[in-house]
């Protein structure tokens, strides 16, 4: 990567070469985000590139939802990550997750672009619709983060049982047969795993 600390090389293609929502995607935690943000504070281009790979698709989709224009949405996405590069301290961890903060920043920038693009038209209806969609997206991503974090903390045996039960649709008996574990053990693993996941959603 060419050294350019004032304008890191970020392209939309980076974030769309892989999907962070795919089944085999790594489980990202707030600690991972904080580590990358610390790298950004030190002007490490690899850190901002990794953040872009992680959240670029999400930022672009939110901007596109508001603007309905791929070119403008890409511009907003670039501006958002350039803001992170220039001022990573703007994100305050105690106020929420990095994903939720990026959604808000993206929404605000996209609405600004929309107002500049159509200064004589009312954009209230578009903004209200976008707010509703983004609120749903934020809630969904927050829930997914909690579920992924909870699953990541389970033992390998519990993770396997949950995956077989909920993602492959196997019954407890079928799981016991496939894994070679006693049926009672399988039931206990799944029950304790679900309790762990449930605790992640408790205030």
C-alpha positions in Angstrom: 0.0 0.0 0.0 1.3 3.4 -0.9 2.1 5.6 2.0 -0.3 8.5 2.2 -1.2 9.4 5.7 -3.6 12.3 4.7 -5.8 10.1 2.6 -5.6 6.3 3.1 -6.4 4.2 0.0 -9.9 2.9 0.5 -12.1 1.5 -2.2 -15.6 0.1 -2.1 -14.5 -3.1 -3.8 -12.4 -4.0 -0.6 -15.5 -4.3 1.5 -17.6 -6.2 -1.0 -15.1 -8.9 -1.8 -16.4 -10.7 1.3 -19.5 -10.5 3.4 -19.2 -9.9 7.2 -22.6 -11.6 7.5 -21.5 -14.9 6.0 -21.7 -18.1 8.0 -17.9 -18.5 8.2 -17.2 -14.9 9.1 -15.0 -14.2 12.2 -16.7 -13.0 15.4 -15.8 -9.4 16.0 -15.9 -7.9 19.5 -15.7 -4.4 20.9 -12.1 -5.3 21.9 -11.3 -6.0 18.3 -12.7 -2.6 17.2 -10.8 -0.8 20.0 -7.6 -2.4 18.9 -8.1 -1.2 15.3 -9.1 2.3 16.4 -5.9 2.5 18.4 -4.1 1.6 15.3 -6.0 4.4 13.4 -4.9 6.9 16.1 -1.3 5.9 15.3 -2.0 6.4 11.6 -1.7 2.7 10.8 -3.2 2.4 7.3 -3.7 -1.4 7.8 -5.9 -0.6 10.8 -8.2 1.7 8.8 -8.3 -0.8 5.9 -9.4 -3.5 8.3 -12.1 -1.3 9.7 -13.2 -0.6 6.1 -13.3 -4.3 5.3 -15.4 -4.9 8.4 -17.9 -2.1 8.2 -17.7 -0.7 4.6 -20.6 -2.8 3.3 -22.8 -1.7 6.2 -22.0 2.0 5.8 -22.5 1.9 2.0 -25.9 0.1 2.3 -27.2 2.7 4.8 -26.0 5.6 2.6 -27.6 3.9 -0.4 -30.9 3.4 1.4 -31.1 7.1 2.1 -29.8 8.5 -1.2 -30.9 5.9 -3.7 -27.8 6.7 -5.7 -24.7 4.4 -5.8 -22.3 7.1 -6.7 -23.4 9.5 -3.9 -23.6 6.5 -1.5 -20.0 5.6 -2.3 -18.9 9.2 -1.7 -20.6 9.2 1.7 -18.9 6.0 2.6 -15.5 7.4 1.7 -16.2 10.5 3.8 -17.3 8.5 6.8 -14.1 6.5 6.9 -12.0 9.5 6.1 -13.6 11.1 9.2 -12.6 8.0 11.3 -9.1 8.3 9.9 -8.8 12.0 10.7 -10.6 12.0 14.1 -11.0 8.5 15.6 -11.5 10.2 19.0 -14.9 11.2 17.8 -16.1 7.7 18.7 -16.8 7.4 22.5 -17.1 3.7 23.4 -19.2 4.2 26.5 -22.0 5.6 24.4 -22.5 2.5 22.3 -20.9 0.2 19.8 -18.7 1.3 16.8 -21.3 -0.2 14.4 -24.1 1.8 15.8 -22.0 5.0 15.8 -21.1 4.5 12.2 -24.7 4.0 11.3 -25.6 7.4 12.9 -22.7 9.2 11.3 -23.6 7.7 7.9 -27.2 8.6 8.2 -26.5 12.2 9.1 -24.0 12.7 6.2 -26.4 11.0 3.7 -29.3 13.3 4.8 -27.0 16.3 4.4 -26.2 15.2 0.9 -29.9 14.6 0.2 -30.8 18.1 1.3 -28.0 19.7 -0.8 -29.1 17.7 -3.8 -32.7 18.7 -3.5 -32.7 22.1 -1.7 -36.2 23.0 -3.0 -37.8 19.7 -2.1 -38.9 18.4 1.2 -36.9 15.4 2.3 -38.8 14.8 5.5 -40.6 11.7 4.2 -37.3 10.2 2.9 -35.5 11.0 6.2 -38.3 9.5 8.3 -38.4 6.3 6.2 -34.6 6.1 6.4 -34.7 6.6 10.2 -37.1 3.7 10.6 -35.0 1.4 8.4 -31.7 2.4 10.1 -33.3 2.0 13.6 -34.2 -1.6 12.6 -30.8 -2.2 11.1 -29.1 -0.9 14.2 -31.2 -3.1 16.5 -30.6 -6.1 14.3 -26.8 -5.6 14.2 -26.7 -5.0 18.0 -28.6 -8.3 18.6 -26.3 -10.1 16.2 -23.3 -8.8 18.0 -24.6 -10.0 21.3 -25.5 -13.4 19.9 -22.1 -13.8 18.2 -20.3 -12.7 21.4 -22.3 -15.2 23.5 -21.7 -18.0 21.0 -18.0 -17.3 20.9 -17.9 -17.8 24.7 -19.4 -21.2 24.6 -17.3 -24.4 24.7 -16.5 -26.1 21.4 -18.9 -28.9 22.3 -21.7 -26.4 23.1 -21.1 -24.5 19.8 -21.3 -27.8 17.9 -24.5 -28.8 19.5 -26.1 -25.4 18.9 -25.0 -25.4 15.3 -26.4 -28.9 14.7 -29.7 -28.1 16.4 -30.5 -24.6 15.1 -28.6 -24.4 11.8 -28.9 -27.9 10.6 -32.2 -28.7 12.2 -31.1 -32.0 13.9 -33.1 -33.3 16.8 -31.4 -34.1 20.1 -31.3 -37.8 19.3 -29.8 -37.1 15.9 -27.1 -34.9 17.5 -26.3 -37.6 20.0 -26.0 -40.2 17.2 -23.8 -37.9 15.1 -21.5 -36.8 17.9 -21.5 -40.1 19.8 -22.4 -38.3 23.0 -25.1 -39.5 25.4 -28.5 -38.0 24.8 -28.6 -36.5 28.3 -25.3 -34.8 27.7 -26.5 -33.3 24.4 -29.7 -32.0 26.1 -27.7 -30.5 29.0 -25.2 -28.8 26.6 -27.9 -27.2 24.5 -29.9 -26.1 27.6 -26.9 -24.5 29.2 -25.8 -22.9 25.9 -29.3 -21.3 25.5 -29.1 -20.0 29.0 -25.8 -18.3 28.3 -27.1 -16.7 25.1 -30.2 -15.5 27.0 -28.1 -13.9 29.7 -26.4 -11.8 27.0 -29.7 -10.0 26.3 -30.4 -9.3 30.0 -29.8 -5.7 31.1 
